[in-house]
Amino acid sequence: MHDHSGPEPAQISNPEPSSQASASAVPWQTALTDRLRFYRDLGITDFYRCAVPEPIQQALAQGAPAVPAAVPTAVPTAVQAQPAAQPRPNPAASPSAVIPAASPTEALIPRIPVPAPPAPIAPIPPSARPAALEALRTEIGDCTRCKLHQGRNKLVFGDGDPAARLLFVGEGPGADEDAQGIPFVGRGGQLLNNMIGAMGLRRDQVYIANVVKCRPPGNRTPEADEGATCSPFLMRQIQIVAPEVVVALGQTAVTWLTGQKRPLNAWRGSVHQVLGAKLIVTFHPAYLLRDPNQKKFAWEDLQLAMRELGLQPPQRKS
């Protein structure tokens, strides 16, 4: 499980890289990774690589300094008309993106290309939901639909009560989850168990799933094609379980549940909607392990979910 919400707070993916990756990482790569995670904490997720001028590329190839002392440039004798700049293609406007018409305010919110929502299904009786989930797991099979399967040990489908009133959604499996085939069983999972207990529930009374069901290499954030391939199965899990409340754990979860990209803080504190359930957003447990000071704010989010479910926190033992 790996998602990192940040101080703004926005969000992150698995904060602790694998020990093998840490041992082999070059110092500048580690610094760059930390810097990118910092920007993600602030809700900045889109980066563009600038083209390197050809003279500099040639100098680098020849082992010269990164910035040559002098790079010859052509000086035009007359001002030539420049072609009009072409607009960047908008992936959210592609035919594969199914996005409802936005209001003037919503039009300012960046969106991601998301698969078409699943077709509505008739309500499934609670007694039939275990079989329905098992049928979905069988449909997924030994999945090779995206490249994540290449490094997978075990596919992590979901865990918990098939008729739960409360469903948690994380980002993806981490090392412990990949080894056991069960979501949220590492340190973040232990914290999630404590969060569930603070709500007066047990883990076997809720359902837990992830956006992707195979561990991304090095616990990185799932890429767009990976999320687009796997998230439809998550949406069908939500349909089958039919929870009253869905809690999105971190930025990646809420992004794929809604198709909208905005800082985590913009989601928190309000009740949203997903597939007929109430959607509440909080920090990923992995981020709370990195910054325990945010736990009090996560508790506020969980209390919002409890109010929607009509739950009271358990009485503390004196």
Sequence and secondary structure as in RCSB ss.txt:
>XXXX:A:sequence
MHDHSGPEPAQISNPEPSSQASASAVPWQTALTDRLRFYRDLGITDFYRCAVPEPIQQALAQGAPAVPAAVPTAV
PTAVQAQPAAQPRPNPAASPSAVIPAASPTEALIPRIPVPAPPAPIAPIPPSARPAALEALRTEIGDCTRCKLHQ
GRNKLVFGDGDPAARLLFVGEGPGADEDAQGIPFVGRGGQLLNNMIGAMGLRRDQVYIANVVKCRPPGNRTPEAD
EGATCSPFLMRQIQIVAPEVVVALGQTAVTWLTGQKRPLNAWRGSVHQVLGAKLIVTFHPAYLLRDPNQKKFAWE
DLQLAMRELGLQPPQRKS
>XXXX:A:secstr
  EEE SSS EEE SS  HHHHHH  HHHHHHHHHHHHHHHTT          HHHHHHHHTT  SS S      
 SS            GGGSTT       TTGGGS B              GGGHHHHHHHHHHHH S  SSGGGG
G SS    EE TT SEEEEES   HHHHHHT SS SHHHHHHHHHHHHTT  GGGSEEEES SS  GGG    HH
HHHHHHHHHHHHHHHH  SEEEEESHHHHHHHHSB   HHHHTTS EEETTEEEEEE  HHHHHH GGGHHHHHH
HHHHHHHHHT        
